[in-house]
Amino acid sequence: MFLQWFDLFARIIKIVILSTIYSTVIFAVLVLVLRGRKNVWLENRMKHKTKNWLLTHFLISIGLFAFSFSYWQDTGLGEAPQLPIGYGQIIYSPDFEWTEFYPDLKKTELNKDELQIGNFIIKDNFLCAEISHQNTDSPNFDFIVYDLPKKTIVTFTNETDYHEFARKNNLPIKADLYNFKTHFQEYFDNKPKWQKWLLP
């Protein structure tokens, strides 16, 4: 819980810094525009620079904060990392101890509809995953292929059946699957540098 609060605080600090920079740049541009041409509305705004700068700063901060919790941007806080994988689906990994996937987006109540998975990969909008049997209530199959757009799932009782299906459909085999931590790091590594610096 402490790490979640720390991450939230760090996120807010970054948003405040970004908002300060963006507000200042906007007002610098407005000053340059005013020098080049007369604009009564703009001149009136500039009579209350501090007030309008604070309002702009506040609005940008709210926008950035909301954006930081948007689907593709939100990767969880602290001990509750999550990974958006497309089509509204998210893979969770509490404390990086186990990995959870909810095939049915409408049923996300804990211990009701989640699958604990091990190594996985997403290719061509298919989630290919190995099922974890650490849970005593684990299902009686070892692999799944989940079609993200269609929200359909195919299960396989053993590695042989999965490999046969994978080869027929040009999907990754078991050796190509890897853990949540690596996927999580890849997600950040693949973001453009400008996005890492200019967005929360």
N, C-alpha and C positions, 0 to 999 in steps of 0.2 A: 504493500500500500504506500509506503514511504517513497519508493521509486516512482510510482505513478504521480504523486504530488510533485516530486522533483522534476519529472519530465514535463508536467503541465506548467510549472513555474518557468522552466527553461523555454518552453514554447511561447509563453506570454512575453517574456523578456525579448525574444527574437522578434516577435510581432511588433512590440513597442519600438524597437530599433528600426525595423523596416518601415513602419508607419511614419516615424520621424523623418527618415530619409525621403520617402515618397512625398510627404506633405511639403517638405522644404523644396524639393525639386519642382513640384507643381507651382508653388508660390514664386520661385525664381523665374520660371517660364512666364508666369503672368506679369511679373515686373518687366521682363524683356518685351512682352507683347505691348504693354502700356507705353513703353518708350517709343515703340514704332508707330503706334496709331492711337487715336483717341477713342475711348469707350467709356461712356458715362456709367454703365452698370458696373464695369470692372473698377473704375475709379472709386465708386461708392463702397465696393467691397474692400478696397485697399485702405480705406479710412479706418477700418476695424481689422487690421492685419492679424493681431494676436487672437482675437475672438474667432475669426474665420479659419485661421491656421489650426487652432485647437479643435474646431468642429470637423475640419477636413481630416485631421489626425485621428479623431475619434471614429469617424465613419470608415476610414481605411482600416483601422485596427479591428473594428467589428467585422468588416468584410474578410480580412485575412484570417481572423479567428474562426469564422464560419467555414472558410475554405479549407483550413487545416483539418477540419473534421469531415470533409467531403469524402466520397467513396474511395477515389484513387489516392487521395492524400493521407488519409488516416491509417496509420500502421500500429495503432494502439499506444498505450502509455505504460511505461515501467515494466512490471512483471506480466503484462497482458498484451504481448505483441500479436498482431494480426496481419494478414496478407490478402489484399484484394486480388482476386484471380479472374475477374470478369463476370458479366451478366448478373451482378448483384451478389455473387458468391464470395465468401471470405473463409480463409483457413486460419484457425486460432491455435496458439501454442502457449497456454498458461505456464509461466516460469521456464519456458523452453523444455519442460519436462515431458510433455506429451503433445500430440497434435490432434486437433479436432476439426471435423468437417460435417456440416449440416446439409445433407442432400435436399431436404425440403425446406425452402426458405421460410415457409409459414409456421414451421414447428421448430422453434429454437430453444424450447425449455430444456434446461440442463438435465441430462440423463434420460431424455425422452426420445430424441431422434438423431443424436450425434453419432458419427462413426469416428472411432479413434484410428488414425492412420499412422503409418511409419513413413518411409521414403515415398516421394511422389514426384511427378513432373506434369507440366501442362504443355500439350502440343496440339496445334490445330483445333483449339477450343475443346479439347478433351483432357480431363483430369485422369491421369493414370496413377493409381496409388496402391501401395501394399497396406493391408489391414494389420493393425497392431492387436495382438492377443494378450496384452498385459492386463486388460480389464476382464474380470471374471464373467461378465455378461457379453463378451465379444461374440460377433456373429460367426457362423460356421463356414465362412468363405475367406480366402486369403488375399484376393485382389479385386479392385473395382476399376471400371472405366466409366467415367461420368461425362455425358455430353452436356456441356455448359449451356448452349443456346436452347436445346430441347428439354433440358432438365430430366434426362432419363439416365438410368444406371444399369450397367451390366456387371454381374458378379461372377467370380471364378473361384472354384473350390481349391485349385492348386496352381502351382507355377507353370506346369505343362500346358494346361488349358489357356492360361493367360497368354503365354508366349505364342501359342498357335493363333489366337485372336489378334495379338499385336502384330505378328508378321503379315497376316492377311490384310490388315488395315493400316499398315505402315505406321505403327505406333511404337513407342520405346519399350524395350524389354526391361526386366527387373534390374539388370546391371546399370541401366541409364537413370534410374530413379535416385534421388538424393534427399537429404533431410531438410527440415524447415529452416534451421539456422542458415544453411547455405543459400536457400531460396531468398530468405529475408535479407541477407547481405547483398545478394545479386540485385535485388529490387532497388536498393539504394545506389549500388555501383553503376547501374544502368541509367540512372537519372542524369539528364544533362547538367553540366556544372552551373549554368546560369540558374537553373531551377533550384539547385541546392542553396545557392546564395541569395536569390531574390524572392523565394517563396518560403512560407513557414514550414 
